[in-house]
Amino acid sequence: MPSVLWILFDGGGDRPAGGKTPFHAAFKPTIDYLTANGSCGILDPIAPGVRPGSDTAHLALFGYDPFKYYTGRGAFEALGADVALKPGDVAFRTNLATVDENGVVIDRRAGRYIAPEEAKAVEDLMKKIGEELGRKYGVEVVYKSTVEHRGVLVLRGAVSHRVSDTDPHKVGAKIARAEPLENSKEAALTAEVVNELSRRFTEAAAGLEINKARRLQGRLPINAILLRGGGYMPQIEPIRERYNIRAAAIAGVALIRGVARAVGMDIYTAKGLGGTKDDVFDEAVKLAVELMSRYDVVFLHVKGTDSTSHDGDFNEKVSVIERLDKALAPYLDALLKNYVVVTSDHATPVGVREHTGEPVPVMLYGPDVVVDDVAKFSELTCWRGALGRIRGIDIIPILGSYLGLSEKFGE
């Protein structure tokens, strides 16, 4: 029985610059061969004009309405970081950042790259601060670094997710104060804990040895922590029960692993796949092809296209696409006997450096799909294809139908 390899270029969608997008400019003979023998279209990850987060977009792509199931990004980040969430826990997504002496954000990612020893120093500092806050407020604090500047913070106790972000979401602005978004003791306490944690981290970070070393190296110090996306563990019917699909996900990013785990996918990672723009895809693609014999759908997440978009680097975004395509080439014969989906969770145009709301290209190859006249996978071409314009939430039902796994609606 055939299965599906689903390749997702995070933030892969783009806008034309000089008449080209990274997908259009990239030399990707394997993907384009599948495109020329498959069906293409454009996809609204959530709905036309909606600017998706990666969390809400992946929920939709996995077949779950984010307006119903989304409970905040932090919970998915925690799940992906292997932090066990208990009922009542509140989880936040975090960024390590750099602020000036006035608390104004200079870089929301502290230069993006965080060395393992630097992440360990941050975790040790957060543990110390968490223990102090625990004694003061009776709230347990758990922090874990994930990939690059990212991390997850979990508060356990009489807390609430109904507080505002401290991340101003832009440089040149001060760290925001967390404010309760509901009139409850739990929300007020959570906001107080978050604000004191943020203040203590910035005060203590000035004395960290890693920051002295970073300054000597000409790198930005890690002296702030930004919190956003507070949420709790959602109750979601597993994908096997909802769609009769056995699914696996290969991802190096905690958030994506978390969303996949929340919907009941089995989680894998591979050597070289760390969720950065420098990822090496050979082992990840090899693993994906091997897993196709055990699963109906194997989902492979590529983070580098989003990271390079946020950095405004067109050529590096092209390079990520080309490296993934090169890793696919040895397995083309095996893929031609199965189904392949290539798409993105949202557009992150290099010229904008943020998520935008336009549709993204989508391609479905299979031995029995309608072959249209689109020969190159890109935003400039796929709109002409046989799939037309579909939503993210349509992907899983379409795949279930081709695999013969979906239930008939009616008699």
ABEGO torsion letter per residue (X at the ends): XBBBBBBBBBGABBBBBGGBBAAAABBBAAAAAAAAABBBBBBBAABBGBBBBAAAAAAAAAGBBAAAABAEAAAAAAAAAGBBBBBGBBBBBBBBBBBBAAGBBABAAGGGBBBAAAAAAAAAAAAAAAAAAAAAAGBBBBBBBBBEABBBBBBBEBBBABBBBABAGBBGBBBBBBBBABBBAAAAAAAAAAAAAAAAAAAAAAABAAAAAAAAAGBBBBABBBBBGBBBBBBBBBAAAAAGBBBBBBBABAAAAAAAAAAGBBBBBBBGBAGBAABBAAAAAAAAAAAAAABABBBBBBAAAAAAAAAGBAAAAAAAAAAAAAAAAAAAAAAAABBBBBBBABBBBAAAGBBBABBBBBBBBBAABBBBABABBBAAAAAABAAEBBBAAAAAAAAAAAAGABBBBEX
